[in-house]
Amino acid sequence: MVKAGAGAKDATDVSATLAASSRGPKDEAAARLRQESAAARARVQEAAQAERVARRARKLAERTEVRRFTRRSRHRRAAWITVGAVVAVFALSIVVAVYSPIMALTRIEVVGTSRIDRTQVQRALDGQLGTPLARVNLGEIKQQLAAFPLIASYVTAEEPPHTLVVTITERQPVVAVKTSSGYALVDPAGIVVESDPQKPANLPEATIDPSKLNSPVFRTMTAVVSSLPAPMRPTVASVTASTADDVTLTLTSGSNVVWGSPEHSAAKATLLAALIKDHQARDPQTKVEYDVSAPDNGIIRSQG
């Protein structure tokens, strides 16, 4: 007995087989052509899609590069503008400082004088008034101040916009030299700072002819006195020398000091202070001779 369901299936398979067997070669070629056409269209669509993506990416990259280049150009332009503005301001400042009356010198202040008349110094420098600070002639100032022998040195300082400060260091005497009218108070360069009828107590007397203040012997004597510590100088009554190598000091106590040459004066001063301290501790009333000519071997001798 044959089932009805199975018969129907067999009938369908037979129909499909007959339909397939009824197709000819032309139908198969047309089918393959349609498949190939569909595949070609799909590839063309994919290529077009890829080209659109690539074109968008390229345009995005181009826009990014343009923005980057433009930003760099803007930065360079801004930097150049800033540099140009700074240069222009600097140049304008120079022009104003050098040529403009806005920065003209209207006041000269002189400080540091005691023996020198400050008004006379200011009057000597008045020729600089009206000159811009940047164009003040320092060479002329040097020449003008050279007329004051008591000026040892000076320093100028500008105080914009209109003031020039001249700070003066005056010569200071280190010895007194006896003259026919009293005492000349002389600095280490042999310049007479001032005169006094009496010898100042704080200055030693240099035993030398006033006509020899520019001699090497006098410079040696003042070099030794200048090397003494400030507390020790008032204890020196006089200084003598016949050559540049045999300086002798006489102390206010009456004792003598054989100093020798001015070499190693700092060490000799230290040694002398130690010798004086040692002698005063043992026998302060006796006058002696301190020999510090050899700074590494101090000697105390009885003074005959």
C-alpha positions as CSV (number, residue, x, y, z in Angstrom):
1,M,0.0,0.0,0.0
2,V,1.4,3.4,-1.1
3,K,1.0,6.4,1.2
4,A,-0.6,9.5,-0.3
5,G,1.9,11.9,1.2
6,A,4.9,10.1,-0.3
7,G,3.2,10.1,-3.7
8,A,2.8,13.8,-3.7
9,K,6.5,14.4,-2.8
10,D,7.6,12.1,-5.6
11,A,5.4,13.9,-8.0
12,T,7.0,17.3,-7.0
13,D,10.5,16.0,-7.4
14,V,9.7,14.6,-10.8
15,S,8.3,18.0,-11.8
16,A,11.4,19.8,-10.7
17,T,13.6,17.2,-12.5
18,L,11.6,17.7,-15.7
19,A,11.8,21.5,-15.4
20,A,15.5,21.3,-15.0
21,S,15.9,18.9,-17.8
22,S,13.8,21.1,-19.9
23,R,16.3,24.1,-19.5
24,G,18.6,24.6,-22.4
25,P,22.2,25.9,-22.6
26,K,21.1,29.4,-23.4
27,D,19.1,29.6,-20.2
28,E,22.1,28.5,-18.1
29,A,24.4,31.1,-19.9
30,A,21.9,33.9,-19.2
31,A,21.7,32.9,-15.6
32,R,25.5,33.0,-15.3
33,L,25.6,36.3,-17.1
34,R,23.0,37.8,-14.7
35,Q,25.1,36.5,-11.7
36,E,28.3,38.0,-13.1
37,S,26.5,41.3,-13.8
38,A,25.2,41.4,-10.3
39,A,28.7,40.7,-8.9
40,A,30.2,43.3,-11.1
41,R,27.7,45.9,-10.0
42,A,28.4,45.0,-6.4
43,R,32.2,45.5,-7.0
44,V,31.6,48.8,-8.7
45,Q,29.4,50.0,-5.8
46,E,32.1,48.9,-3.3
47,A,34.8,50.7,-5.3
48,A,32.7,53.8,-5.5
49,Q,32.0,53.7,-1.8
50,A,35.7,53.2,-1.1
51,E,36.5,56.2,-3.4
52,R,34.0,58.4,-1.6
53,V,35.5,57.4,1.8
54,A,39.0,58.1,0.5
55,R,37.9,61.4,-0.9
56,R,36.3,62.5,2.3
57,A,39.4,61.4,4.3
58,R,41.7,63.3,1.8
59,K,39.6,66.4,2.1
60,L,39.6,66.2,5.9
61,A,43.4,65.8,5.9
62,E,43.7,68.7,3.5
63,R,41.6,70.9,5.7
64,T,43.5,69.8,8.8
65,E,46.8,70.6,7.1
66,V,45.5,74.0,5.9
67,R,44.4,74.8,9.4
68,R,47.8,73.7,10.9
69,F,49.7,75.7,8.3
70,T,47.5,78.8,8.8
71,R,47.9,78.5,12.6
72,R,51.7,78.2,12.3
73,S,51.7,81.2,10.0
74,R,49.5,83.2,12.4
75,H,51.9,82.3,15.2
76,R,55.0,83.3,13.2
77,R,53.3,86.5,12.2
78,A,52.3,87.3,15.8
79,A,55.9,86.6,16.9
80,W,57.3,88.9,14.2
81,I,54.9,91.6,15.2
82,T,55.9,91.2,18.8
83,V,59.6,91.4,18.0
84,G,59.0,94.4,15.8
85,A,57.0,96.2,18.5
86,V,59.8,95.5,21.0
87,V,62.5,96.7,18.6
88,A,60.4,99.8,17.8
89,V,59.9,100.6,21.5
90,F,63.6,100.1,22.2
91,A,64.6,102.3,19.4
92,L,62.1,104.9,20.4
93,S,63.5,104.7,24.0
94,I,67.0,105.2,22.7
95,V,66.0,108.2,20.6
96,V,64.1,109.7,23.6
97,A,67.0,109.1,25.9
98,V,69.7,110.4,23.5
99,Y,68.1,113.3,21.8
100,S,64.9,114.3,23.6
101,P,64.9,117.2,26.0
102,I,62.5,115.0,28.1
103,M,65.6,113.3,29.6
104,A,67.7,116.5,29.8
105,L,70.0,116.9,32.8
106,T,68.6,119.7,35.1
107,R,70.3,118.8,38.5
108,I,73.8,117.8,39.5
109,E,74.1,116.5,43.1
110,V,77.5,116.3,44.7
111,V,78.0,114.2,47.8
112,G,80.9,113.1,49.9
113,T,82.7,116.4,50.3
114,S,83.9,118.0,53.6
115,R,87.2,119.8,52.8
116,I,86.1,120.6,49.2
117,D,83.5,123.3,48.5
118,R,80.6,121.4,47.1
119,T,79.2,124.6,45.4
120,Q,82.4,125.0,43.5
121,V,82.3,121.5,42.3
122,Q,78.7,121.9,41.1
123,R,79.6,125.1,39.4
124,A,82.5,123.4,37.6
125,L,80.0,120.8,36.2
126,D,77.3,123.2,35.2
127,G,78.3,122.9,31.6
128,Q,76.6,119.5,31.5
129,L,73.2,120.9,32.3
130,G,70.7,120.6,29.5
131,T,72.4,117.6,28.1
132,P,70.4,114.3,27.9
133,L,71.6,111.9,30.5
134,A,72.7,109.4,27.9
135,R,74.9,111.9,26.3
136,V,76.6,113.3,29.4
137,N,80.3,113.7,28.6
138,L,82.2,111.7,31.2
139,G,85.5,112.8,29.7
140,E,84.7,116.4,30.3
141,I,83.6,115.6,33.8
142,K,87.0,114.0,34.5
143,Q,88.8,117.1,33.2
144,Q,86.6,119.4,35.2
145,L,87.1,117.5,38.5
146,A,90.9,117.3,37.9
147,A,91.0,120.9,38.9
148,F,90.3,119.8,42.5
149,P,93.5,118.1,43.8
150,L,91.8,117.0,47.0
151,I,89.5,114.6,45.0
152,A,91.1,111.1,45.3
153,S,88.3,109.5,43.2
154,Y,84.7,109.9,42.2
155,V,81.8,107.9,40.9
156,T,78.9,109.2,38.7
157,A,75.4,107.7,38.8
158,E,72.4,108.7,36.7
159,E,69.0,109.1,38.4
160,P,66.5,109.5,35.5
161,P,65.0,111.6,34.3
162,H,67.0,114.7,35.2
163,T,69.6,114.1,37.9
164,L,73.3,113.2,37.9
165,V,74.8,112.2,41.3
166,V,78.6,112.6,41.7
167,T,79.9,110.8,44.8
168,I,83.4,112.1,45.7
169,T,86.1,110.4,47.8
170,E,88.4,113.1,49.2
171,R,92.1,112.6,49.9
172,Q,92.9,111.7,53.5
173,P,96.2,112.6,55.2
174,V,98.2,109.8,56.7
175,V,101.3,111.8,58.0
176,A,102.1,115.3,59.0
177,V,105.3,117.0,57.6
178,K,106.8,119.9,59.5
179,T,107.1,123.1,57.4
180,S,108.2,126.7,58.2
181,S,104.6,127.7,59.0
182,G,103.4,124.6,60.9
183,Y,102.5,121.2,59.5
184,A,101.4,120.0,56.1
185,L,98.9,117.1,56.3
186,V,99.8,114.8,53.4
187,D,98.2,111.8,51.8
188,P,100.1,108.8,50.4
189,A,100.4,110.4,47.0
190,G,102.3,113.3,48.4
191,I,99.3,115.7,48.1
192,V,99.0,118.3,50.8
193,V,95.4,117.9,52.0
194,E,95.5,120.8,54.4
195,S,97.8,122.8,56.7
196,D,97.7,123.1,60.4
197,P,99.8,125.1,62.8
198,Q,99.9,122.2,65.2
199,K,100.6,118.5,64.5
200,P,97.3,116.6,64.9
201,A,97.5,114.0,67.6
202,N,96.2,111.2,65.4
203,L,98.8,111.6,62.7
204,P,102.5,110.6,62.9
205,E,105.1,113.0,61.8
206,A,107.1,112.0,58.7
207,T,110.7,113.2,59.2
208,I,111.4,114.4,55.7
209,D,112.0,117.6,53.9
210,P,108.7,119.1,52.4
211,S,110.4,119.3,49.0
212,K,110.7,115.5,48.9
213,L,107.0,114.6,49.1
214,N,107.2,112.9,45.7
215,S,110.2,110.8,46.5
216,P,110.3,107.0,46.7
217,V,111.4,107.3,50.4
218,F,108.3,109.3,51.3
219,R,106.0,106.9,49.4
220,T,107.6,104.1,51.4
221,M,107.0,105.8,54.7
222,T,103.3,106.5,53.9
223,A,102.9,102.9,52.7
224,V,104.0,101.6,56.0
225,V,101.8,104.0,58.0
226,S,98.8,103.2,55.8
227,S,99.3,99.4,56.4
228,L,98.9,99.8,60.1
229,P,95.6,98.9,61.6
230,A,93.5,102.0,62.4
231,P,93.7,101.5,66.2
232,M,97.5,101.4,66.0
233,R,98.1,104.5,64.0
234,P,97.5,107.0,66.9
235,T,100.3,105.2,68.8
236,V,102.9,106.1,66.2
237,A,104.5,109.5,67.0
238,S,106.9,109.6,64.0
239,V,108.2,107.7,61.0
240,T,111.7,108.1,59.5
241,A,113.6,106.5,56.6
242,S,116.8,107.1,54.8
243,T,116.1,104.5,52.0
244,A,113.1,102.5,50.9
245,D,114.3,99.6,53.0
246,D,115.0,101.0,56.5
247,V,111.7,102.5,57.8
248,T,111.7,103.1,61.5
249,L,108.7,104.1,63.6
250,T,108.8,105.9,67.0
251,L,105.8,105.1,69.2
252,T,104.2,107.5,71.6
253,S,105.5,105.4,74.5
254,G,109.1,106.2,73.4
255,S,109.9,102.7,72.0
256,N,111.1,102.3,68.5
257,V,110.1,99.9,65.8
258,V,112.6,98.6,63.2
259,W,110.2,98.0,60.2
260,G,112.5,97.7,57.2
261,S,110.9,97.7,53.8
262,P,107.1,98.0,53.2
263,E,107.0,94.4,52.0
264,H,104.8,92.0,54.2
265,S,103.5,95.0,56.1
266,A,100.3,93.3,57.2
267,A,102.2,90.4,58.7
268,K,104.7,92.9,60.4
269,A,101.8,94.8,61.9
270,T,100.3,91.6,63.4
271,L,103.7,90.7,64.8
272,L,104.2,94.1,66.2
273,A,100.9,94.0,68.0
274,A,101.8,90.7,69.6
275,L,105.3,91.9,70.7
276,I,103.8,95.1,72.3
277,K,101.2,93.0,74.1
278,D,103.9,90.6,75.4
279,H,106.2,93.4,76.5
280,Q,103.5,95.4,78.3
281,A,102.5,92.3,80.2
282,R,106.0,91.9,81.5
283,D,107.6,95.4,81.8
284,P,105.4,98.2,80.4
285,Q,107.6,101.0,81.8
286,T,110.8,100.1,79.9
287,K,111.4,101.6,76.5
288,V,112.5,98.9,74.0
289,E,113.1,98.4,70.3
290,Y,110.8,96.1,68.4
291,D,112.3,94.5,65.4
292,V,109.8,93.2,62.9
293,S,111.9,93.6,59.8
294,A,111.7,89.8,59.5
295,P,108.0,89.1,59.9
296,D,108.5,85.5,60.9
297,N,111.0,86.3,63.7
298,G,110.2,89.3,65.9
299,I,112.8,90.6,68.4
300,I,112.5,92.8,71.4
301,R,115.8,94.6,72.4
302,S,116.6,96.9,75.2
303,Q,116.8,100.4,74.0
304,G,120.1,102.0,74.9
